[in-house]
Amino acid sequence: MSEEILAPLAGKIVKLHVEAGTVVEEDEEILVIEAMKMETPVFAPCDGTIVQVKLKEGDEVEEDDLIAVIE
């Protein structure tokens, strides 16, 4: 079963630690979003493998935008 990783807030992706094929553990930091000079880490919601990354570093996101899919 796949799970979508959504942006928790609007901002800019300043660090992206994963790509398709990366194996992650639950609560592992996968990216950082910057908004108003504050950095917010985003963590993997479960153990699995990243099967798709929709955005890259430098991209702007809105709240609830799809960032990646994990299986």
N, CA, C and O atoms as CSV, one atom per row, in Angstrom:
chain,resi,resn,atom,element,x,y,z
A,1,MET,N,N,0.840,-1.182,0.000
A,1,MET,CA,C,0.000,0.000,0.000
A,1,MET,C,C,0.881,1.239,0.000
A,1,MET,O,O,1.829,1.330,0.780
A,2,SER,N,N,0.576,2.182,-0.859
A,2,SER,CA,C,1.387,3.394,-0.928
A,2,SER,C,C,0.777,4.494,-0.062
A,2,SER,O,O,-0.421,4.514,0.220
A,3,GLU,N,N,1.649,5.398,0.340
A,3,GLU,CA,C,1.210,6.523,1.164
A,3,GLU,C,C,1.802,7.792,0.583
A,3,GLU,O,O,2.984,7.835,0.240
A,4,GLU,N,N,0.985,8.822,0.474
A,4,GLU,CA,C,1.441,10.094,-0.067
A,4,GLU,C,C,2.056,10.944,1.035
A,4,GLU,O,O,1.580,10.959,2.170
A,5,ILE,N,N,3.120,11.649,0.681
A,5,ILE,CA,C,3.744,12.596,1.589
A,5,ILE,C,C,3.371,13.977,1.064
A,5,ILE,O,O,3.742,14.353,-0.048
A,6,LEU,N,N,2.630,14.732,1.885
A,6,LEU,CA,C,2.125,16.042,1.483
A,6,LEU,C,C,2.866,17.154,2.222
A,6,LEU,O,O,3.338,16.959,3.342
A,7,ALA,N,N,2.961,18.302,1.596
A,7,ALA,CA,C,3.593,19.466,2.227
A,7,ALA,C,C,2.736,19.929,3.406
A,7,ALA,O,O,1.539,20.162,3.240
A,8,PRO,N,N,3.327,20.065,4.588
A,8,PRO,CA,C,2.552,20.501,5.756
A,8,PRO,C,C,2.269,22.009,5.761
A,8,PRO,O,O,1.415,22.479,6.513
A,9,LEU,N,N,2.989,22.765,4.918
A,9,LEU,CA,C,2.811,24.213,4.856
A,9,LEU,C,C,3.365,24.715,3.531
A,9,LEU,O,O,4.091,24.002,2.837
A,10,ALA,N,N,3.016,25.940,3.192
A,10,ALA,CA,C,3.544,26.567,1.981
A,10,ALA,C,C,4.968,27.039,2.244
A,10,ALA,O,O,5.287,27.496,3.341
A,11,GLY,N,N,5.820,26.925,1.233
A,11,GLY,CA,C,7.196,27.375,1.376
A,11,GLY,C,C,8.044,26.884,0.226
A,11,GLY,O,O,7.544,26.573,-0.855
A,12,LYS,N,N,9.344,26.822,0.482
A,12,LYS,CA,C,10.308,26.417,-0.536
A,12,LYS,C,C,11.081,25.199,-0.033
A,12,LYS,O,O,11.518,25.164,1.118
A,13,ILE,N,N,11.246,24.203,-0.902
A,13,ILE,CA,C,12.036,23.027,-0.523
A,13,ILE,C,C,13.504,23.428,-0.581
A,13,ILE,O,O,14.030,23.741,-1.649
A,14,VAL,N,N,14.166,23.414,0.586
A,14,VAL,CA,C,15.563,23.832,0.642
A,14,VAL,C,C,16.515,22.648,0.775
A,14,VAL,O,O,17.692,22.767,0.433
A,15,LYS,N,N,16.036,21.519,1.259
A,15,LYS,CA,C,16.847,20.299,1.357
A,15,LYS,C,C,15.963,19.113,1.020
A,15,LYS,O,O,14.865,18.977,1.559
A,16,LEU,N,N,16.435,18.266,0.138
A,16,LEU,CA,C,15.709,17.051,-0.232
A,16,LEU,C,C,16.677,15.896,-0.046
A,16,LEU,O,O,17.669,15.794,-0.767
A,17,HIS,N,N,16.396,15.021,0.921
A,17,HIS,CA,C,17.318,13.961,1.291
A,17,HIS,C,C,17.037,12.629,0.585
A,17,HIS,O,O,17.787,11.671,0.774
A,18,VAL,N,N,15.980,12.549,-0.218
A,18,VAL,CA,C,15.597,11.274,-0.830
A,18,VAL,C,C,15.396,11.414,-2.334
A,18,VAL,O,O,15.261,12.518,-2.862
A,19,GLU,N,N,15.381,10.288,-2.999
A,19,GLU,CA,C,15.036,10.196,-4.415
A,19,GLU,C,C,14.322,8.866,-4.590
A,19,GLU,O,O,14.267,8.061,-3.660
A,20,ALA,N,N,13.780,8.634,-5.765
A,20,ALA,CA,C,13.098,7.362,-6.022
A,20,ALA,C,C,14.077,6.223,-5.747
A,20,ALA,O,O,15.217,6.244,-6.211
A,21,GLY,N,N,13.618,5.233,-4.989
A,21,GLY,CA,C,14.443,4.086,-4.641
A,21,GLY,C,C,15.071,4.155,-3.265
A,21,GLY,O,O,15.604,3.159,-2.777
A,22,THR,N,N,15.014,5.326,-2.628
A,22,THR,CA,C,15.579,5.474,-1.283
A,22,THR,C,C,14.719,4.722,-0.272
A,22,THR,O,O,13.499,4.889,-0.242
A,23,VAL,N,N,15.353,3.899,0.552
A,23,VAL,CA,C,14.657,3.188,1.619
A,23,VAL,C,C,14.700,4.069,2.861
A,23,VAL,O,O,15.767,4.535,3.260
A,24,VAL,N,N,13.545,4.297,3.469
A,24,VAL,CA,C,13.456,5.161,4.645
A,24,VAL,C,C,12.765,4.434,5.793
A,24,VAL,O,O,12.020,3.475,5.594
A,25,GLU,N,N,13.035,4.918,6.984
A,25,GLU,CA,C,12.375,4.411,8.184
A,25,GLU,C,C,11.392,5.461,8.689
A,25,GLU,O,O,11.567,6.656,8.452
A,26,GLU,N,N,10.370,5.006,9.378
A,26,GLU,CA,C,9.390,5.922,9.952
A,26,GLU,C,C,10.104,6.989,10.775
A,26,GLU,O,O,11.032,6.682,11.523
A,27,ASP,N,N,9.678,8.233,10.638
A,27,ASP,CA,C,10.197,9.402,11.352
A,27,ASP,C,C,11.589,9.836,10.902
A,27,ASP,O,O,12.219,10.658,11.567
A,28,GLU,N,N,12.086,9.294,9.774
A,28,GLU,CA,C,13.348,9.752,9.214
A,28,GLU,C,C,13.095,11.059,8.451
A,28,GLU,O,O,12.116,11.165,7.713
A,29,GLU,N,N,13.973,12.051,8.628
A,29,GLU,CA,C,13.813,13.318,7.916
A,29,GLU,C,C,14.052,13.097,6.430
A,29,GLU,O,O,15.081,12.556,6.028
A,30,ILE,N,N,13.080,13.526,5.616
A,30,ILE,CA,C,13.226,13.323,4.174
A,30,ILE,C,C,13.415,14.630,3.410
A,30,ILE,O,O,13.957,14.631,2.305
A,31,LEU,N,N,12.969,15.747,3.997
A,31,LEU,CA,C,13.177,17.041,3.348
A,31,LEU,C,C,12.951,18.154,4.346
A,31,LEU,O,O,12.459,17.936,5.453
A,32,VAL,N,N,13.326,19.367,3.924
A,32,VAL,CA,C,13.136,20.559,4.761
A,32,VAL,C,C,12.468,21.631,3.908
A,32,VAL,O,O,12.895,21.899,2.786
A,33,ILE,N,N,11.420,22.239,4.448
A,33,ILE,CA,C,10.725,23.343,3.794
A,33,ILE,C,C,11.017,24.622,4.578
A,33,ILE,O,O,10.928,24.650,5.806
A,34,GLU,N,N,11.367,25.677,3.846
A,34,GLU,CA,C,11.607,26.970,4.477
A,34,GLU,C,C,10.441,27.902,4.188
A,34,GLU,O,O,10.004,28.045,3.046
A,35,ALA,N,N,9.948,28.529,5.245
A,35,ALA,CA,C,8.878,29.514,5.121
A,35,ALA,C,C,9.157,30.629,6.120
A,35,ALA,O,O,9.333,30.370,7.311
A,36,MET,N,N,9.197,31.850,5.646
A,36,MET,CA,C,9.452,33.017,6.493
A,36,MET,C,C,10.736,32.845,7.319
A,36,MET,O,O,10.759,33.147,8.512
A,37,LYS,N,N,11.795,32.358,6.675
A,37,LYS,CA,C,13.125,32.165,7.263
A,37,LYS,C,C,13.161,31.119,8.366
A,37,LYS,O,O,14.134,31.045,9.116
A,38,MET,N,N,12.113,30.309,8.474
A,38,MET,CA,C,12.099,29.196,9.434
A,38,MET,C,C,12.103,27.907,8.645
A,38,MET,O,O,11.376,27.768,7.661
A,39,GLU,N,N,12.930,26.953,9.081
A,39,GLU,CA,C,12.998,25.664,8.406
A,39,GLU,C,C,12.149,24.643,9.149
A,39,GLU,O,O,12.228,24.520,10.371
A,40,THR,N,N,11.334,23.913,8.391
A,40,THR,CA,C,10.462,22.890,8.953
A,40,THR,C,C,10.817,21.542,8.331
A,40,THR,O,O,10.653,21.358,7.125
A,41,PRO,N,N,11.302,20.595,9.140
A,41,PRO,CA,C,11.600,19.277,8.587
A,41,PRO,C,C,10.315,18.493,8.327
A,41,PRO,O,O,9.314,18.661,9.025
A,42,VAL,N,N,10.365,17.633,7.309
A,42,VAL,CA,C,9.253,16.735,7.005
A,42,VAL,C,C,9.793,15.318,7.154
A,42,VAL,O,O,10.863,14.994,6.639
A,43,PHE,N,N,9.047,14.480,7.860
A,43,PHE,CA,C,9.508,13.135,8.190
A,43,PHE,C,C,8.684,12.075,7.470
A,43,PHE,O,O,7.521,12.292,7.131
A,44,ALA,N,N,9.311,10.925,7.246
A,44,ALA,CA,C,8.619,9.797,6.625
A,44,ALA,C,C,7.509,9.322,7.556
A,44,ALA,O,O,7.746,9.138,8.750
A,45,PRO,N,N,6.297,9.119,7.029
A,45,PRO,CA,C,5.180,8.690,7.869
A,45,PRO,C,C,5.221,7.203,8.223
A,45,PRO,O,O,4.508,6.755,9.121
A,46,CYS,N,N,6.063,6.435,7.509
A,46,CYS,CA,C,6.141,4.991,7.749
A,46,CYS,C,C,7.442,4.458,7.148
A,46,CYS,O,O,8.127,5.164,6.409
A,47,ASP,N,N,7.774,3.212,7.470
A,47,ASP,CA,C,8.896,2.541,6.824
A,47,ASP,C,C,8.518,2.252,5.380
A,47,ASP,O,O,7.347,2.015,5.081
A,48,GLY,N,N,9.495,2.269,4.485
A,48,GLY,CA,C,9.207,1.919,3.103
A,48,GLY,C,C,10.253,2.422,2.143
A,48,GLY,O,O,11.346,2.831,2.534
A,49,THR,N,N,9.894,2.381,0.880
A,49,THR,CA,C,10.768,2.839,-0.191
A,49,THR,C,C,10.089,3.989,-0.926
A,49,THR,O,O,8.915,3.906,-1.283
A,50,ILE,N,N,10.837,5.052,-1.142
A,50,ILE,CA,C,10.315,6.175,-1.919
A,50,ILE,C,C,10.193,5.700,-3.365
A,50,ILE,O,O,11.185,5.301,-3.975
A,51,VAL,N,N,8.980,5.742,-3.913
A,51,VAL,CA,C,8.774,5.268,-5.284
A,51,VAL,C,C,8.633,6.416,-6.276
A,51,VAL,O,O,8.768,6.222,-7.485
A,52,GLN,N,N,8.362,7.607,-5.761
A,52,GLN,CA,C,8.198,8.752,-6.652
A,52,GLN,C,C,8.447,10.032,-5.869
A,52,GLN,O,O,7.944,10.193,-4.757
A,53,VAL,N,N,9.228,10.945,-6.452
A,53,VAL,CA,C,9.436,12.274,-5.884
A,53,VAL,C,C,8.939,13.267,-6.925
A,53,VAL,O,O,9.438,13.298,-8.050
A,54,LYS,N,N,7.958,14.074,-6.549
A,54,LYS,CA,C,7.300,14.978,-7.497
A,54,LYS,C,C,7.992,16.340,-7.625
A,54,LYS,O,O,7.785,17.046,-8.612
A,55,LEU,N,N,8.810,16.712,-6.638
A,55,LEU,CA,C,9.424,18.037,-6.625
A,55,LEU,C,C,10.921,17.920,-6.406
A,55,LEU,O,O,11.436,16.838,-6.128
A,56,LYS,N,N,11.621,19.053,-6.535
A,56,LYS,CA,C,13.066,19.064,-6.328
A,56,LYS,C,C,13.434,20.269,-5.445
A,56,LYS,O,O,12.605,21.139,-5.177
A,57,GLU,N,N,14.695,20.295,-5.004
A,57,GLU,CA,C,15.158,21.427,-4.205
A,57,GLU,C,C,14.951,22.719,-4.979
A,57,GLU,O,O,15.209,22.786,-6.181
A,58,GLY,N,N,14.485,23.739,-4.280
A,58,GLY,CA,C,14.248,25.035,-4.892
A,58,GLY,C,C,12.808,25.248,-5.324
A,58,GLY,O,O,12.400,26.380,-5.584
A,59,ASP,N,N,12.034,24.171,-5.404
A,59,ASP,CA,C,10.635,24.293,-5.810
A,59,ASP,C,C,9.802,24.911,-4.687
A,59,ASP,O,O,10.025,24.656,-3.504
A,60,GLU,N,N,8.845,25.724,-5.097
A,60,GLU,CA,C,7.871,26.290,-4.157
A,60,GLU,C,C,6.708,25.309,-4.012
A,60,GLU,O,O,6.284,24.693,-4.989
A,61,VAL,N,N,6.198,25.168,-2.794
A,61,VAL,CA,C,5.056,24.283,-2.554
A,61,VAL,C,C,3.963,25.030,-1.812
A,61,VAL,O,O,4.225,25.995,-1.094
A,62,GLU,N,N,2.762,24.581,-1.993
A,62,GLU,CA,C,1.617,25.057,-1.227
A,62,GLU,C,C,1.245,23.964,-0.232
A,62,GLU,O,O,1.600,22.801,-0.421
A,63,GLU,N,N,0.539,24.333,0.815
A,63,GLU,CA,C,0.097,23.348,1.795
A,63,GLU,C,C,-0.683,22.234,1.095
A,63,GLU,O,O,-1.540,22.499,0.251
A,64,ASP,N,N,-0.381,21.008,1.449
A,64,ASP,CA,C,-1.017,19.791,0.935
A,64,ASP,C,C,-0.608,19.415,-0.495
A,64,ASP,O,O,-1.210,18.514,-1.078
A,65,ASP,N,N,0.397,20.079,-1.073
A,65,ASP,CA,C,0.936,19.640,-2.354
A,65,ASP,C,C,1.592,18.265,-2.180
A,65,ASP,O,O,2.201,17.987,-1.147
A,66,LEU,N,N,1.463,17.424,-3.182
A,66,LEU,CA,C,2.087,16.107,-3.162
A,66,LEU,C,C,3.592,16.272,-3.379
A,66,LEU,O,O,4.024,16.856,-4.372
A,67,ILE,N,N,4.386,15.748,-2.434
A,67,ILE,CA,C,5.835,15.823,-2.546
A,67,ILE,C,C,6.392,14.486,-3.035
A,67,ILE,O,O,7.214,14.445,-3.951
A,68,ALA,N,N,5.938,13.399,-2.418
A,68,ALA,CA,C,6.493,12.087,-2.750
A,68,ALA,C,C,5.491,10.996,-2.402
A,68,ALA,O,O,4.496,11.227,-1.714
A,69,VAL,N,N,5.788,9.795,-2.902
A,69,VAL,CA,C,4.961,8.618,-2.601
A,69,VAL,C,C,5.889,7.551,-2.041
A,69,VAL,O,O,6.971,7.313,-2.578
A,70,ILE,N,N,5.463,6.914,-0.964
A,70,ILE,CA,C,6.240,5.873,-0.293
A,70,ILE,C,C,5.436,4.578,-0.286
A,70,ILE,O,O,4.224,4.591,-0.073
A,71,GLU,N,N,6.114,3.471,-0.518
A,71,GLU,CA,C,5.470,2.143,-0.444
A,71,GLU,C,C,6.186,1.289,0.556
A,71,GLU,O,O,5.805,0.138,0.769
